[in-house]
Amino acid sequence: MRTQRNFFISVISLFILLFSCAKQTEKEEVRIGFSQAMLNDEWRQSMNSAMEVQASLYPNVTLSISNANYNVQRQIAQLKEFISDSVDIIIVSPIQSKPITPIVEEAMNAGIPVLVVDRKTDNQKYTAYVGADNIEVGRNAGKIIVSNVQDSLRVIEIRGLAGSSPAEERSLGFHQILDKFPKIKFAGTIEGDWEKESITERLRELLSRTGTVDYIFAHNDRMAKGAWEVARNLGMEGQIKIIGVDGLNGPNGGIQLVKDGVLNATILYPTGGAEAIKIALKILNAEVVPTNNILSTTVIDQFNADIMQNQFSRINEQQGLIESQISAIKRQEQLYYSQNNILKIIIIFSVIIFGLAVYSIYSKIAISKKNRQLELINKKITVQRNQIEKIANEVKESNEAKLNFFTGLSHEFKTPITLIMSSIESLREWDKQRGYKTGFEVELIQNNSNRLLRLINNLLDFRKVEDQNFNVRASETNIFRFSNNIFKEFMGEAKKRGIKFNITTNNEDLDLFIDRNLMDKVYFNLLSNAFKFTPDNGRIDIEINDNLDKSTVDIHFKDNGIGIPENELKNVFTPFFKGSNNRKNSSGVGLHLSKQFVELHLGKIEVKSYHGTEFIITLFKGNTHFNEDQIVIDPDLADTTLSDFSGDITSDDNFLELGTKIREDSYSILLIEDNRDLSFFLKNKLGVEYDMILSDGTDGIELAFENIPDVIICDINLPDKNGFEICEILKNDLRTSHIPVIILTALGNRDSFLQGLKSGADLYLTKPFSYSILTQSIKSLLYNREKLRYYYTNNIHKIEQGQAFGSPEQLFVRELNQQIKVNLDNANFSVENLAEALNISRVQLYRKVKAIIGISVSDYISNYRLENAKTMIENTDLSMSEIGYSTGFSSPNYFSTAFKSKYGVTPGAYKKSL
């Protein structure tokens, strides 16, 4: 037997060795946080694209981009969040120099390098600066003006945001040049905030008062365009030369404005996105980097605008090519690693199979000798074993049925709790809007609803512990701050009851690796018990003791309550145990769960009772007692995808507000819910803003196909098909694939959440959910849908037919274009013909096209014909009549009328203008 055991141990050791060799060494991750000041889309997209392309060249680099949208306080909050997350380096484009300076210093003091981009802080307490020389930008603008000095010139300067370094430095450089020429007079200076709306009224007043001027220098192209619009409205656009700054490429960029004659010139102001990433990585690699990294600028006028635009377009094409190549390389790397791992696994299993084969031959010889001895014994115990298995199976089935009933009932509780909590939320919001103070009874209902939810979650956690479904996600945590946050949540109860509640520690800087979500439950269970069994004016203490001479930490929870009888101490962690002196309502699972959660950390929990009760949790320092897959870098306190909602969340702090209604007709929502009360509640609440369509689950798919709603809200547990099946059917059907789907369910486990994502759901909310979260989620989904419609409306005719995107909507549009193209010269090709070719009804085709593109089918067909006609005029020598007939117009007059209605000129006039 010893020989067999040694052989088996050798095989296992070989397996472990080979498996260790198969593991891939992970590269150390580099985290870069970037807080962006810009609100302008073109500038933001240009900088972000350059940064993302450059960062993608380094697989171990993670780039987090936050846009402050010209909100100084938001940018300060973003920088503080980067500091608290301990990113490796911070890149910041300050909105204003003075408010951002202290936060940059704070990051430097915390040991985090700071790279300032585009705009400087008030001092040079940063690692490096990347950006153009704004003084030189102002000087270039001044040089353009002085090069045209004759007798005298009158100039207006439009400055950027007051307090920002670009505005101050551009003005300084501008005056350095112009102040040398006494013939140049300043007609006035206007302060703006980089947006054209901030200067239009004041410029209109200034020009109306002073009359026309020779030049206007605006600190960016957006304000320059605003100045041109003011001059045009006053009839002065041909008399005033306007100079801007930025020189971005694109339909609204400065280069296009110069080509269109709106601006006389613009000063190229490079974003520096790629340079910022390069310098950041040099800093992290401890390379010597200059403090000031100045980017070159260029004057763009009518002479070089075309060249610059072509160069930028080529750069954008190259960036796109680089991105696609990087993606291809990553796919190849993944394929290589997968194949490499598969090969190693095959080798491992081959060795194991060979070993097992040898072991089997050896064992067969040895076992055959013992079989004869065991046959008689086996016959005797067979009957007993069968009886025991039968009894065990019956007990197992009985327990499983009880637990399934118990768990299912707990899940069912969540729907009525949703109605209670949502109604209380609505009532409190109603009182708040009318200035009423929420009554004691309302607070009592809400507090007890939250308590009931916590009890239900404890019961569900108990089932998870029994099934061993918990997986520790340990992260480095300051244990005192973690404890203090929970301590504060109980302070209100302590003050109300006059309980002396204290927390102490001998090391406030002690860090432990814990699963914050599980340990949060342990703290709440122990403190809830302490407050439950401690009389008013009593005492509760939390003590955190760092055992300096050991590798452990002790956390004490003490109270002077009723205590626990000594003979019952050994049973306190037993499920459903209730002490003989306990007269309180209790589920009996809280302490059992606490013990299980502590033991998942390989710690222990003890209890003492003398003039009260004391629980002692002992945890290990460091992270060597955890497996690698149990350690995470920076988790949230709780897994938000699985946690239940409790407490107040307001839309002002957490969600996007749609300021104006995007379209005139009402949005429609299909609600698939078999609970009548919840269905009635949501219909009454949402029906104020939306057209509601209700289904109990039996006809949800048919109603979706018939009505093509804007949003679908679907429960999981339904009488016919479940919510996952309904969502998958709707997402795979061209008629409904574009509709956002929100899953509402009491199932909060990770497997259910993943199944929801696989079925195509856009959002997964667990009951009880906050009504405000639901409404804001609906608005966000509708807003994103409108942005997609805007994209299709403005870009669909530019998409090549051979281009494949992959989503059902894009495939639908591609097929739509293909059918119109095939029948392009058919003047009798109608909407009905198109619907028949696509194998859907005329109504469904209308709703589908309206939902995706935002225009009617007939308008879309007409626009497609006119786009093709325009292309033929530009690229062929056919007559206007031939072009009209070949693009499906029944007569030349009709073609000419339709063409002029869309483009403002007749086809013949357009041909002559080419």
Steps between C-alpha positions, in 0.01 A plus 500: 500500500787736576637441149162585346469816708852618410435435131175697509666789685773509233239527223321784681831684556582470131156639411548799733847569357379492140198715582723760669719515189190558285401818680580824320688776676287811511654834420489761767205727431557873449199720580480850351223739605415795270268783606398700194370857513355524148131509420549535122438169322757543220784590737408226749470233232831601342690488830327185627559315174870590498538391864310175457695402188832571673396318821377199302858441384578388857292198613569564868377863490147582620384851408204651691360820344265732693347812340434785742292696244641833620377434857788583737347320799442189290863505387618536860284200596643297209858576604426408863350172381817427300706572813285274718523224237881536507541510122859488374491843331246779454459703180292816542387782272403769756181700445634782720850521636445621856237249627684201350846593639442365858365167371803455273724568800301247704559234234873580487519476880329161478780378273294505181669674201284765331523592131329833419363526144395809304460728804739563787438535873596807706836353592737242358430233764429235242715240330479632144294716264396409143338755271549769246658835583188716550709817498631401157139432390409860591814631329414311179155658498658841551748442218214426259344836582817713493593351163201691357553834674441793263369827641326376811321193622228441761508169687273314744635224724268224627668334799447149638387400849630740764755338729612235250864506393426479122286813514759698694799386292332539158398855591852574624663383175239683290572830673877450481470536121217751459614742772808578288281651226328827603284495183320193631221595739297269722127558458429281798561173684233239579528230766356160397497147637623326180142454367351727233179556697698684768613784266229553238287756687794706627668497157174605332473792745866595448482495116168686503661770713843526333421397144702261288860408590783355295587188705355285774733261684310229689685265736338196342315405181160457664497860624643608162208336321263675743665831411450428129133425557457832684677685218285326242181598685623861503598489130872538581633151422679612183667794679645324806783249493473243778785295648439194718701241691490115505502404129315175556406276209136407436176657375493760780876535548712804439655364180159461338401850619807641326416309181141628515622860535351538849843558653791685346742272687526265797799407714550124526497403869602132525319286759814317608311180588757251366791706637338502846482118511859466377633743763286339775655160427849653496432647845381160631814339353712751696634662183613862501218718366512879447267700722356691205424308181389757244308395187541694178221714354420600142302778333226357274357729231348470153841405357561186708154401632453229238845358571443495876157342464641227277783438745258470794277267299798280419599501868148395600508221242836383635365507856205287395736259325719482811196427718386219272853355488529513880166325535615233256825454695308463826273241344801308376661518845184368662482222243866415563458491878182293468663247267813493715298433815292235324817326386641503851175370643498219244856409601402506867200279445706265283750456783217448747328245275827314455561500873148388570533221244816372668339539839188316379703198385684492829180546699317228308757245605491612863124535518430162350667345803271685737178471302441146619533616861263791449228317309343354812523830686353688203200271484427565868526878479328538161155472651589740783659747256196500274275567798722783620518654151125485469450671836774757419343580163160544660647732762697690234195541278294613797763756607549618142125547458484697823795716404364559149164599645677714757721672238215544252281652767782738598529609135123550483523736799709737289212597267268632777802665665565672166146637501528614864839670456409657164173634643682643803756656265221661295325621818821658635568663162140633500547646849837646403359676193230660713731597784347253746707321760484123470292359783627262768279221369653527151852484645393202710367315194817570305735395782313176558485430125878533487527275807274242337712513185817444703340199673398352165852552366638324808272202430612491134864526610438203727390295197810610309723395791330162515557452126859636529429766236705780659835598353728733696604821318762639738655843452738713704291706743575740784318309773451803725342715228287204391383445860447870559270532199274228640534649848354828371192323365409387854574834667144626450352198681757535778418869558125433491531237773771669704750215439869580537638380168878515442761373254873481581816360342872488566585539128285723278718422196458123516406342164343153472390292204126440546190449287328828582158373401514193727669680790240777476233235569701366797526847655130573450392165649720541810408866556130436438507230768692730736242779465212250521611355835655811661262709714462877461787703652723193465842467338631348174867504393696404187872442565752424226827360639802457276702218658841646422686183602269274296366474144140547615254778586221474759171691461285511817127576513399556865169587663356496852170344396317192631785264405481131407470212750836324534361159412363638170814675374603198292171522306491871408636439147260214429235579235162610641630493861318723747620552856278412792512861627427646155154659490566684172387403152796346317558283191791316664723506190696824547772362729524180296559707184754719683701192601489361144613835350789536748613143431496574126776750592678211682439693821306404811229650717459438874238604755527583868223595737562665836297809596403523137624337180829529312565366149866482389592472130858396424631566147840448337711788371625502141352296217702179488212302649283576194518343156593727208149487356358618835695829495366804313658840462222746575146363543194691604361442846236276342455353158255752356377260238380261766423709808151602596404863516429665831506865594441819307665576169413825328526558129687828549807317629510183303320511167476688171216751476345553156450874494256512212281245329681362199200444278143623486305172514480306826727204568333165560596235756400133492480365858508118523420419866266238646473664843184710477592740783845577364363529146226738619751707701744542209216572254369784718845645565654466154172570320537871582792528253468196275241300305476174696429157344439223756553125472475224763769300315276286282489745207813712556678397179189554285441848649866590435474400133166676462580834668883531465532690835792725590593312821411155638495428875484125567481280811684163512248263659206498256226240438603404144853587388736651755644848459836374370330309218277796409800737494703263281211459251443877472871580467545245219202628296562787255167657589587547867879465526547875548269526804679539840396231750506546880491180707322525840546203730540381857789276387817678611758226448788537257387214274162666443670832427732338244206319342322835466799650320527197268134533406568858384349701788613863514446536876456256792323632814443283806198535726442697707611775265483879532231657282727800437774264375248336266375831356849641451609173338210527254597858415864403450408213267268727298769767483756249370246375244446859377876548462515183287211627285683827449809310385302294247316807372821689428731219390297218351554602133876514555521135605630266232283202416782256562557622852375255766435620855353194671200642693147409380409866444802563282437180303139613452611839364747329270226273362270803469758684288562191290131458410468869406818482292376194307176688416660842457380553141150366574269803531218272623703357789291585808510460877278193466750342257785572740310347796423191294866464399606524866228251603333728755174694501473859379414624852792314656735634233380855566546464876838330465643767266346779709654356817848446354542791257235750609336566160223332302575219254385702199725793597789259544448349152477850348819613677681187382396565138609866518836409657568261212382759246735757647790253477416426135492874416845537654658194339324437165416688177140376482224751434272611783211300352709183482614546859142562618364188332795283616440602863128419495336837434196474272570825308780757459279774648433294813873424529591869464240605760610236752870578450449874547285439810781304667813683379368850421605495133379325187703204366619704205614789718678260730681345199617843385631585848736201504 
